[in-house]
Amino acid sequence: MAVPTTPPELLAGQQIELAISGMTCASCANRIERKLNKLDGVTATVNYATEKATVTFPTEVDPTVLVQTVEAAGYGATLPQPEKRDDAEPDDPLRSLRQRLIGATVLSVPVIALAMIPALQFTYWQWISLALAGPVLVWAAWPFHRAAWQNLRHGAATMDTLISMGTLAAFAWSLYALLWGSAGVPGMTHPFELTIQRMSGDGNIYFEVAAGVTTFILAGRYFEARSKRRAGAALRALLELGAKDVAVLRDGREVRVPVDTLAVGDRFVVRPGEKIATDGVIEDGSSAVDASMLTGESVPVEVGVGDKVVGATVNAGGRLVVRATRIGADTQLAQMAKLVEDAQTRKADVQRLADRISGVFVPIVIALAVGTLGFWLGAGGSTAAAFTAAVAVLIIACPCALGLATPTALLVGTGRGAQLGILIKGPEVLESTRRIDTVVLDKTGTVTTGQMSLVDIHVTGGVDDEEALRLTGALEKASEHPIARAIAAAATDKLGDLPDVEDFKNVEGLGVQGIIDGKAVIAGRAALLADWSQHLPADLADAKSAAEKDGRTAVAVGWDGAARAVLVVADTVKPTSAEAVRKLRALGLKPVLLTGDNSAVAHAIAAEVGIDEVIAEVLPKDKVDVVSGLQADGRVVAMVGDGVNDAAALAQADLGLAMGTGTDVAIEASDLTLVRGDLLAAVDAIRLARRTLGTIKGNLFWAFAYNVAALPLAMAGLLNPMIAGAAMAFSSVFVVSNSLRLRGFR
C-alpha cells in the first residue's frame, strides 16, 4: 500500500479534516470514530452526512497513521489537499449509484412482471428471469454486498447485511431449483394457490425478490445520497458572497485586481452599490453600509473615517477608501463559513431507523435459519426439506416492503410539501421534528419583512400629512439611501408622480437638501436642521424620541425656514407572524426571538407577535452559541432564519428551517426550506414532517410485521411460493397505500 505523503503544514500537532469514502450508513461512521479514538491522544468525530472526520491528534502522531487506521477498518481516507484552481467539471459522486439504479430498474421490471402475472409465464420464462436478475444481483447490488462483508468483518449487522443476505439466499435457492430441482423444466409456472403444505421447495424460484428488493432499496439510497450531497453546498454558497475583484490604490491610481491578491495594509476604493472586498478600516469618505446580510441589522449603519467595515457588506451611500486589516481565512465571512462547517460536523447524525432495526433483526433471523436447519436435520427430515425451510426463513426475512417504507413516504411527503411551499432535504430531517420543543426565530426577514417602510408621519403648525410626504418623497427620490428609498416608495404609492428636485445635495452622514416647487427642503438628522436654525418644536421632538425608543428611525423634515414634520421608518412585522407564533405554541413549542438588532426594536417586535423570550444584539458567531446554550439546557431546538448571519445557527440547530426568500447560504445550511417566505409555512413544515415520520414508522412496522408473521410458516416448512409472494406483495401494497395518505395533508 502506498503511504501518502504528509503535507508539511500538518506535521505539528493540530486538528485536521479527513475526507472519508466507503461509508454506507451511520453505523459505518460510528465504527471509524471508535477506531480513531482508540489511538493514543486522538479525538475524532466522523460525520456520515458530510463524509468528513474531524481529528485532533498530538504532535508525535503522523497524520498518515490516521489514514492507515481508517483504511484498516475497510474504508478510504485522504488528508486535506491544498486548494487547486480548477475550472474543470467536478466528478459527480452520484453517477455510479444513478447508473446502478437505472440498470436495476430496466432489468427488474420484466422479472417482477413475469413472476407476478401468470399470463406472462411462457415456456422457458424462468430462464429469462435468471438472465435478467443475474446482473441486478451481481452488479447493481454490489455496494450492499461489499458493505455487508465489511460489517461482517467487524461483527456488525445493518440494513446492508439484511439486503445482501436475503437477496443472495433468494437467488442461490432459485439457481439450485432451476439447475437441480424441478423449476427448470419447460412450461413451469408458479401455482397461485394459498395451500399450506410441507414441500421440498425445489420447484420454486424467487428471482423477483432478489431483483425487486435491490431496485427499491437502491432508489431509497439514491434519493438519500442526493440530499446528503448538498451538505457542503452551504460553504460554497457562503464563500461566493464575497466580492470577486477590487479597485486597489497603487501610486495614486485605481488598479482593478482579483480580491484574493489583496494584502493586509492595501488601500482600496468602494463605490456606492459595490460590495466591500474585505475587512478593513475607513481612511477616507463616509457612507451608510448595509450589513443586514451578515448582522441582521435592518437599518444601514452610518460609517466614517476610522470606523471598521466587514467584507461582503454593501456600500449603500458615498465613495469610501478602506485599508485592508484582515484577508482570506481571517475575515469575518471566512470565519462564518468555518462556523457553518463546524456546526454541520457537530450535528448529531440520526441513524436510519431501518439500520437500527436491522441490527437486532438480522442476528435473530440468522439464528432462526440455523435453528430451523438443525431442527429438521435432527428430527430426521430430508436434507432437501431442511435446507428448503432454512432458506425460506432467509427469503421471507428479506424485506421487500422495507425498501419502499422510507422512499415512498418521503416521495409523497416531500411532493405534498413542495405543493405547500416546503422543501424537505432528507429522511434524517424528519427524526428531528418529532423531538423539538423550542423554536428560535430570527427577526429580520423572518418575523419581519426585512425591508424599511414608512410607518408614521407627525406634522406640526397646521401642515398637511400629504404635503409633508410629497415634499420629503420628492427630495428622497434623488438619494440611494435605503431609508430614503422607503420614504420615496411610500410617497409614490400614495400620491403617484412626485415633483422634480433642483440643486440636490447629499450632506454625508446627516441627510439631504434641495429645492422643490421653489421651497428649500431639508430632510435627515435633527442636527442637519439645527445647522439651518430649524429646531424641532416640542411635539415633533417628543414624536422623534418615542420612535427612537421603539428602535425606529425618525427623519426630521423642514421647509420655509422651520422644522415641520417627522417621518418614522421601520422594519415592519409580516401580516401572518402573530398567527404563526400562536400555532407554534399550539404544537407544544416555545418561541424565542433572536436578533442582531438592538434590544428596543427586538422587544417591540416580540410584544407585537406574542413572544416572551427575547435575545437581542447578538453577533452572527454568537447565534451558534445561543443555540448551543439552549441545547445544553436540554432543549431540542428548531431555528428559523433567512440571512447569511443565520447559516451557522441553522446548521447547529437540531432542525434548521430557512425562508426561501432568504440567501442561498441559509437555504443550503438548513434542513427544510420554506418557499413562501411566510412563518405560517414553518408551522405547516413541522406538522408535515411529523406526519411523514409517523408514516415511515408505520410503514417500517408493517414491513417487518408481515415478514415476522410468515417466519413461523417458513420454519415449519409450510411456505409455498404463493404465500411468500402474497406476503411480499401485500406488504408492499400496504406500504405504498399508507404513504399515499400523505397526499391529503392540509
Order of alpha helices (4+ residues) and beta strands (2+ residues): beta-alpha-beta-beta-alpha-beta-alpha-alpha-alpha-alpha-alpha-alpha-beta-beta-beta-beta-beta-alpha-beta-beta-beta-beta-alpha-alpha-alpha-alpha-beta-alpha-beta-beta-alpha-alpha-beta-beta-beta-alpha-alpha-beta-beta-alpha-beta-alpha-beta-alpha-beta-alpha-beta-alpha-beta-alpha-alpha
